[in-house]
Amino acid sequence: MSYDVSLVRKDFPILEREVRPGVPLVYLDSAATSQKPLRVLDAMRDYNERHNANVHRGIHTLAEEATALYEEARTKVASFVNAPDRREIVFTKNSSEALNLLAYVLPLGPGDEVVITEMEHHSNIVPWQLACARTGATLKWIGLTDDGRLDYADLDRVITDETKVVAFVHQSNLLGTINDVEAVTTRAHAVGAKVVLDGSQSVPHLPVDVAALGVDALAFTGHKMCGPTGIGVLWARLELLEELPPFLGGGEMIDIVTMEGSTWAPPPHKYEAGTPPIAQAVGLGAAVDYLNELGMPAIHEHEAALTSYLLDGLVAVPGLRVIGPRTTESRGGAVSFVIDGIHPHDVGQLLDESGVAVRVGHHCARPACLRYGIPATSRASLHLYSDTNDVDALIAGLDKVRSFFG
Ligand SMILES: Cc1ncc(COP(=O)(O)O)c(C=O)c1O
């Protein structure tokens, strides 16, 4: 099931570059965005060089080719997450847009409740805050335990008969925690609420099967799964997409338009107003092919082993505290940490001198940082192409950071 990571790395030309003469790049910021294999770059270049046209509108050859490539990408994405029907895949700009779309169209009103968690990315907080402000619904959230898990004991108290939507992250970008989707979904469905899963950090790293998970909608984003920026995905049950109102209006999403009013195209086009990100969809399709060839179980296995190696290395650094689960049990390869007496921004800047790219800040999950009493963390995050040399370089870089600060 495993693959040779040294061969895989050759597919990613950027991993061979130096950040300064003699200082090779050590890329440990894949939770922010992943690198793209040649396959994806080639697919987008080929599309633009040979097939570029607008989709769904023309009858000339290029328009038909472009439409076929765009729709083929939809089919690939649908089977990647085991969607029962390819019409359930809506292409958006990114995860944030997919989550905003849902927050805009799901019916809410005064007295209704929306439940999120304290470990959400801002993209799964702010859209619901806006929706509640607009509709008069109330936002509630499930708290966290000291070791970076959801407080499942809180589920029955927070999710009530008034709950209409439960929206939560599958794998946290700050803590690395992988949540128990079944536990939350079972409780949410017991009160008749719709379940929205933020798969931005899970779809790129582990097998995700929407049919098996039993959720009602899933959002994910191309650029974290070896695809391009500018494309994201909303998967939702077909009957939901059929019955809910449109989000954005414009070309492509209509059936008939008169000056008096309009009717809507069936899903997915109802939710794809205007010219879609065509080259990006083609690139995402190529990324899905690439992930499938390595195999999501193998990717997950590789990353789990490397996460264990990373955690072992980090906890041995004096004065370092991991924020989030300290074992690989239900956790992915985004590992946040703080070092006594050294600000994360200094850690990030000094690591960059060693060529090591990590992310510092609140990682768009400020409420979770506040929960753990810290303004910011440093975060090292892995992907399918990361290896033990990357981790060794990080640990060596942290030694330099510590000696710099005496
Ligand atoms: C858990 C999670 N949700 C949502 C997002 C938003 O993704 P995008 O910026 O591609 O919309 C991110 C990005 O970091 C994320 O990590």
The ligand as a Tripos MOL2 file, in Angstrom:
@<TRIPOS>MOLECULE
LIG
   16    16     1     0     0
SMALL
NO_CHARGES

@<TRIPOS>ATOM
      1 C1        -10.3360   23.7890    8.0260 C.3       1 LIG1
      2 C2        -10.3960   24.8290    6.9420 C.ar      1 LIG1
      3 N1        -11.5780   25.2730    6.5110 N.ar      1 LIG1
      4 C3        -11.6800   26.1830    5.5350 C.ar      1 LIG1
      5 C4        -10.5620   26.7220    4.9550 C.ar      1 LIG1
      6 C5        -10.7380   27.7430    3.8710 C.3       1 LIG1
      7 O1        -10.1990   27.2940    2.6620 O.3       1 LIG1
      8 P1        -10.1400   28.3250    1.4390 P.3       1 LIG1
      9 O2         -9.2770   29.4610    1.9180 O.co2     1 LIG1
     10 O3         -9.5130   27.5730    0.3300 O.co2     1 LIG1
     11 O4        -11.5170   28.7700    1.1840 O.co2     1 LIG1
     12 C6         -9.3000   26.3130    5.3790 C.ar      1 LIG1
     13 C7         -8.0770   26.9220    4.8200 C.2       1 LIG1
     14 O5         -7.0660   27.0380    5.4790 O.2       1 LIG1
     15 C8         -9.2210   25.3360    6.4050 C.ar      1 LIG1
     16 O6         -8.0350   24.8990    6.8490 O.3       1 LIG1
@<TRIPOS>BOND
     1     1     2 1
     2     2     3 ar
     3     2    15 ar
     4     3     4 ar
     5     4     5 ar
     6     5     6 1
     7     5    12 ar
     8     6     7 1
     9     7     8 1
    10     8     9 2
    11     8    10 1
    12     8    11 1
    13    12    13 1
    14    12    15 ar
    15    13    14 2
    16    15    16 1
@<TRIPOS>SUBSTRUCTURE
     1 LIG1         1 GROUP 0 **** ****
